[in-house]
Amino acid sequence: MPGRSTMSLASPLSTASPSGGKCARAVRGLAWAGALLLTACALPPSLVSPPEPPEQLTAAAPAARAVLAPTGVLRVGVYAGSPLSLLEQPGDPSRNAGLAHDLGRVMAHWLGVPFELVRFDRLPDLMLAMGQGEVDFTVTWTSDLYGGDVNYSLPLLDLEQGYLAGPDTRLRAAPDLNTLASRQGGVKIGVLRGTGAQAPLARRHPQIEIVQLGSYTEASTRLAARQIEAFAASKSVLYPMAERLGDGARVLDGRWGLETVAIAIPKGRQAGMSYLSRFVLSVRREGYLQAAVRRADLRGTVEPAIR
């Protein structure tokens, strides 16, 4: 498939370092926000040595393995540049981060199978491959666009959806966009094509043109050239974009929605959903999710109610 590559580990991942258990106990019971701010007791910089599974998941692993990793390898789908998926450190793969990357390693270790990283250029390509059974696991926001091809786990977390205004902007908060549009014509907001954001934004901003863009790079280019007033997306990607743009670019106060982030697996593997639910509850409770969030510098997170 175009835009796809793989990287495998030949054997299941090694056991956790002694500090991992201490950190998990320290994180346990803390409020979500506090857990995200912990640094002194973070898990090791790399999750190459993930924690050992709870006893109940160890007992359930053989049956779950046959469903969730039917080829005997957990094929984890990622696309580079997103803290939800994969953030690469050139020259030092052990420091790669991203929720799909880190939690995929933990899942592979708990199932007792090798980990294979399957890379894609774009999320739609990844989800297409998952629908065809070529990928076993990823982390992404839940969307009806892909509901026919995948099953989603219990929520991992929620992310605020907001607006990034370009360099030297005078805008401060989300309502300022409609105020600006009422005073002058031609105001445009960019959205990423294929995310489903266009319809809700069009309802919220009836006087503003919603422009579909092909990539985050294009969004940054359009903002820098002042061809769009703002770019609407998850705040998890907007904050890093603002830092790269500089010159007064800012994430506006307020939000236009929340997106739920979950694990996705191919449709038809319902027999593995019970194990997947217990996996999500475990990584949330023991602090492994929060550690992955910190490593990826994922911002704009909100603790979800378990649904």
C-alpha positions as CSV (number, residue, x, y, z in Angstrom):
1,M,0.0,0.0,0.0
2,P,1.4,3.5,-0.9
3,G,2.7,5.5,2.0
4,R,3.2,2.5,4.3
5,S,6.2,1.0,5.9
6,T,6.8,-1.5,8.8
7,M,9.3,-1.9,11.6
8,S,9.2,-5.1,13.7
9,L,10.7,-6.3,16.9
10,A,11.7,-9.9,16.7
11,S,10.5,-10.9,20.2
12,P,8.1,-9.8,22.9
13,L,9.2,-6.8,24.9
14,S,11.3,-7.1,28.0
15,T,10.0,-6.8,31.6
16,A,9.5,-3.5,33.4
17,S,12.3,-1.8,35.3
18,P,11.9,-1.7,39.1
19,S,11.1,2.0,39.0
20,G,8.0,1.4,36.9
21,G,6.1,-0.2,39.7
22,K,7.0,2.5,42.2
23,C,5.9,5.2,39.7
24,A,2.6,3.4,39.0
25,R,1.8,3.2,42.7
26,A,2.7,6.9,43.2
27,V,0.4,8.0,40.3
28,R,-2.5,5.8,41.4
29,G,-5.2,7.7,43.1
30,L,-4.0,11.2,42.0
31,A,-6.4,13.5,40.2
32,W,-5.9,13.5,36.4
33,A,-4.4,17.0,36.2
34,G,-2.0,16.3,39.0
35,A,-0.9,13.0,37.4
36,L,-0.1,14.8,34.2
37,L,2.2,17.2,36.0
38,L,4.3,14.6,37.7
39,T,7.9,14.5,36.5
40,A,10.0,13.1,39.3
41,C,8.2,9.8,39.2
42,A,7.6,9.4,35.5
43,L,8.0,6.1,33.8
44,P,11.4,5.6,32.0
45,P,12.0,7.9,29.0
46,S,11.2,4.9,26.7
47,L,8.5,2.4,27.2
48,V,10.7,-0.2,25.5
49,S,10.5,-2.0,28.9
50,P,6.8,-1.7,29.7
51,P,5.1,-2.7,33.0
52,E,3.9,-6.2,33.8
53,P,0.2,-6.8,33.3
54,P,-2.3,-7.2,36.1
55,E,-3.0,-10.8,37.1
56,Q,-6.5,-10.8,35.6
57,L,-5.1,-9.7,32.2
58,T,-2.3,-12.2,32.3
59,A,-4.9,-15.0,32.7
60,A,-7.0,-13.6,29.8
61,A,-4.1,-13.0,27.4
62,P,-4.1,-16.4,25.5
63,A,-7.7,-16.0,24.3
64,A,-7.3,-12.3,23.7
65,R,-4.1,-12.8,21.7
66,A,-5.9,-15.0,19.2
67,V,-8.4,-12.3,18.5
68,L,-6.4,-9.0,18.9
69,A,-3.2,-10.3,17.3
70,P,-4.3,-13.1,15.0
71,T,-1.0,-13.2,13.0
72,G,1.0,-13.6,16.1
73,V,2.3,-10.0,15.9
74,L,0.6,-6.8,17.1
75,R,0.6,-4.6,14.1
76,V,0.3,-1.0,15.5
77,G,-0.7,1.6,12.9
78,V,0.8,5.1,13.2
79,Y,1.3,8.3,11.3
80,A,4.2,10.5,12.1
81,G,3.9,14.0,13.6
82,S,0.9,13.5,15.9
83,P,1.2,13.1,19.7
84,L,-1.8,10.7,19.5
85,S,0.2,8.5,17.1
86,L,4.0,8.8,16.7
87,L,6.6,11.5,17.5
88,E,10.0,10.4,16.2
89,Q,13.4,11.3,17.6
90,P,15.9,11.1,14.7
91,G,18.8,8.9,15.6
92,D,17.3,7.6,18.8
93,P,14.2,5.4,18.2
94,S,14.2,4.4,21.9
95,R,12.9,7.9,22.6
96,N,10.1,7.8,20.1
97,A,6.7,8.8,21.7
98,G,3.0,9.1,20.9
99,L,0.0,7.3,22.4
100,A,-0.4,4.7,19.7
101,H,3.3,3.9,19.9
102,D,3.6,3.7,23.7
103,L,0.3,2.0,24.4
104,G,0.9,-0.4,21.5
105,R,4.1,-1.5,23.1
106,V,2.4,-2.1,26.4
107,M,-0.4,-4.0,24.7
108,A,2.0,-6.2,22.7
109,H,4.0,-7.0,25.9
110,W,0.8,-7.8,27.9
111,L,-0.4,-10.1,25.1
112,G,3.0,-11.7,24.8
113,V,3.5,-11.0,21.1
114,P,6.1,-9.1,19.1
115,F,5.4,-5.4,18.3
116,E,5.3,-4.2,14.7
117,L,5.1,-0.5,13.8
118,V,3.1,0.0,10.5
119,R,3.6,3.6,9.3
120,F,1.2,5.6,7.1
121,D,1.3,9.1,5.7
122,R,-2.2,10.0,6.7
123,L,-4.8,8.8,9.2
124,P,-7.4,8.0,6.5
125,D,-4.9,5.6,4.9
126,L,-4.3,3.9,8.3
127,M,-8.0,3.5,9.0
128,L,-8.5,2.0,5.5
129,A,-5.8,-0.5,6.2
130,M,-7.4,-1.3,9.5
131,G,-10.8,-1.9,7.9
132,Q,-9.0,-4.4,5.6
133,G,-7.5,-6.2,8.6
134,E,-4.0,-5.1,7.8
135,V,-3.5,-3.3,11.1
136,D,-4.5,-4.5,14.6
137,F,-4.3,-1.5,16.9
138,T,-4.1,2.3,16.9
139,V,-5.1,5.2,19.0
140,T,-7.2,8.0,17.5
141,W,-10.2,10.1,18.0
142,T,-13.5,8.4,17.6
143,S,-15.4,9.3,14.4
144,D,-18.5,8.1,12.6
145,L,-16.4,8.3,9.4
146,Y,-14.7,5.1,10.3
147,G,-17.3,3.4,12.5
148,G,-18.2,0.9,9.8
149,D,-14.6,-0.4,9.7
150,V,-13.4,-0.3,13.3
151,N,-14.5,-0.8,16.9
152,Y,-13.5,1.7,19.5
153,S,-12.5,1.0,23.1
154,L,-13.7,2.8,26.2
155,P,-12.4,6.4,26.1
156,L,-8.8,7.0,27.0
157,L,-9.2,10.7,27.3
158,D,-11.0,13.7,25.8
159,L,-9.2,16.5,23.9
160,E,-10.4,20.0,23.5
161,Q,-10.9,21.2,19.9
162,G,-9.9,24.8,19.4
163,Y,-8.6,27.5,17.0
164,L,-5.1,28.6,16.1
165,A,-4.9,32.2,14.9
166,G,-1.9,33.2,12.7
167,P,1.1,35.4,13.4
168,D,0.4,38.9,14.7
169,T,-3.2,38.1,15.4
170,R,-5.4,40.4,17.5
171,L,-7.8,37.7,18.3
172,R,-7.8,36.4,21.8
173,A,-10.9,34.1,22.2
174,A,-13.1,31.9,20.0
175,P,-16.0,34.4,19.9
176,D,-13.7,37.0,18.4
177,L,-13.9,35.1,15.1
178,N,-17.6,35.7,14.6
179,T,-17.2,39.3,15.8
180,L,-14.5,39.8,13.1
181,A,-16.8,38.2,10.4
182,S,-19.6,40.5,11.3
183,R,-17.4,43.5,10.6
184,Q,-15.7,42.4,7.4
185,G,-16.2,39.8,4.7
186,G,-13.9,37.1,3.5
187,V,-13.0,35.5,6.9
188,K,-11.8,31.9,6.4
189,I,-11.2,29.1,8.9
190,G,-9.1,26.1,7.8
191,V,-9.9,22.5,8.7
192,L,-8.2,19.2,8.0
193,R,-9.9,17.3,5.2
194,G,-11.4,14.0,6.3
195,T,-11.8,14.9,10.0
196,G,-15.6,15.7,10.0
197,A,-15.0,19.1,11.4
198,Q,-16.5,21.1,8.6
199,A,-20.2,20.6,9.4
200,P,-20.1,21.6,13.1
201,L,-17.9,24.6,12.4
202,A,-20.2,25.8,9.6
203,R,-23.1,25.7,12.1
204,R,-21.1,27.6,14.6
205,H,-19.7,30.2,12.2
206,P,-22.4,30.9,9.5
207,Q,-20.7,34.0,8.2
208,I,-17.3,32.4,7.8
209,E,-16.0,30.2,4.9
210,I,-14.7,26.8,6.1
211,V,-11.7,25.8,3.9
212,Q,-10.6,22.1,3.7
213,L,-6.8,21.6,3.8
214,G,-4.7,18.6,3.0
215,S,-2.2,18.6,5.9
216,Y,-1.0,20.4,9.0
217,T,1.9,21.7,6.9
218,E,-0.5,23.4,4.5
219,A,-2.4,24.9,7.4
220,S,0.8,26.4,8.8
221,T,1.6,27.8,5.4
222,R,-1.8,29.3,4.9
223,L,-1.7,30.9,8.4
224,A,1.7,32.3,7.8
225,A,0.6,33.8,4.5
226,R,-2.6,35.1,6.1
227,Q,-4.8,33.2,3.7
228,I,-6.9,31.9,6.5
229,E,-7.7,33.7,9.8
230,A,-7.5,30.6,11.9
231,F,-7.1,26.8,11.8
232,A,-9.5,24.6,13.7
233,A,-8.3,21.3,15.1
234,S,-7.5,19.5,18.3
235,K,-5.5,21.6,20.7
236,S,-3.1,18.7,20.9
237,V,-1.7,19.7,17.5
238,L,-2.5,23.5,17.7
239,Y,-0.1,24.3,20.6
240,P,3.0,22.8,18.8
241,M,1.9,24.5,15.6
242,A,1.7,27.8,17.4
243,E,5.2,27.4,18.8
244,R,6.6,26.6,15.3
245,L,4.8,29.6,13.7
246,G,5.9,32.1,16.4
247,D,5.5,35.8,15.7
248,G,2.4,36.1,18.0
249,A,0.5,33.0,16.6
250,R,-1.7,31.8,19.4
251,V,-4.3,29.2,20.4
252,L,-7.5,31.1,21.2
253,D,-9.2,30.8,24.6
254,G,-12.3,28.6,24.4
255,R,-13.2,25.5,22.4
256,W,-15.6,24.5,19.7
257,G,-15.9,20.9,20.9
258,L,-14.4,17.8,22.5
259,E,-13.1,14.8,20.8
260,T,-12.9,11.4,22.4
261,V,-9.7,9.5,22.0
262,A,-9.8,5.7,22.2
263,I,-8.1,2.6,20.9
264,A,-9.4,1.3,17.5
265,I,-9.3,-2.3,16.4
266,P,-10.7,-3.9,13.2
267,K,-14.4,-4.5,13.0
268,G,-15.3,-8.1,13.7
269,R,-13.1,-8.7,16.7
270,Q,-15.8,-8.2,19.3
271,A,-14.5,-11.2,21.2
272,G,-11.5,-9.1,22.2
273,M,-13.5,-6.1,23.4
274,S,-13.7,-7.3,27.0
275,Y,-9.9,-7.6,27.3
276,L,-9.5,-4.2,25.5
277,S,-11.9,-2.5,28.1
278,R,-9.9,-4.0,31.0
279,F,-6.6,-2.8,29.3
280,V,-7.9,0.7,29.1
281,L,-9.1,0.8,32.7
282,S,-5.7,-0.6,33.8
283,V,-3.5,1.9,31.9
284,R,-5.6,4.7,33.2
285,R,-5.7,3.5,36.8
286,E,-2.0,2.7,37.0
287,G,-0.8,5.9,35.4
288,Y,0.7,4.4,32.2
289,L,-1.6,6.4,30.0
290,Q,-0.7,9.6,31.9
291,A,3.0,8.8,31.4
292,A,2.5,8.4,27.7
293,V,0.6,11.7,27.6
294,R,3.5,13.5,29.3
295,R,6.1,11.9,27.0
296,A,4.2,13.1,23.9
297,D,3.6,16.5,25.5
298,L,-0.1,16.1,24.7
299,R,-1.9,19.3,25.7
300,G,-5.6,20.1,25.9
301,T,-6.5,16.9,27.6
302,V,-9.7,16.4,29.7
303,E,-10.4,13.3,31.8
304,P,-13.4,11.5,30.3
305,A,-16.3,9.8,32.1
306,I,-16.1,6.1,31.5
307,R,-18.7,5.5,28.8
